[in-house]
Amino acid sequence: MPYKNSEDQYEARKRWVKKNKERHREQGRQSRARLKLEVLEHYGKTCACCEETEPCFLTVEHPNGGGAQHRKELGGGGYKVHLWLKRKGWPVGFQTLCMNCQFGRAHNKGICPHQAKKLALKVAA
């Protein structure tokens, strides 16, 4: 059905979403999951530190920190960051880390506890 104008199309879309809430949510979930997998295809399917491979645990680390500021500028993280990366043509400097390594680096002066443990073992040997 052709629409007279974009406002009519917008209203028709709103009605469809209201009638099909769960289907609309599922389409959104699938779209976000596909985008995350696309990001992981580009930046790596495993954690650069501990080699974790489960996609739900994997995140993208910003170069030189700065992730919090970037998420603030974008108005959110996750999907918005993934979409930004794709639209910007996959900028260099980003890498895949699991949540544990990402959190560990943030709270250990930039060194993941996995790496700190390896360094300690080398020094002791």
Secondary structure, 3 states (H helix, E strand, C coil): CCCCCHHHHHHHHHHHHHHCHHHHHHHHHHHHHHHHHHHHHHHCCCCCCCCCCCHHHEEEECCCCCHHHHHHHHCCCCHHHHHHHHHCCCCCCCEEEEHHHHHHHHCCCCCCHHHHHHHHHHHHC
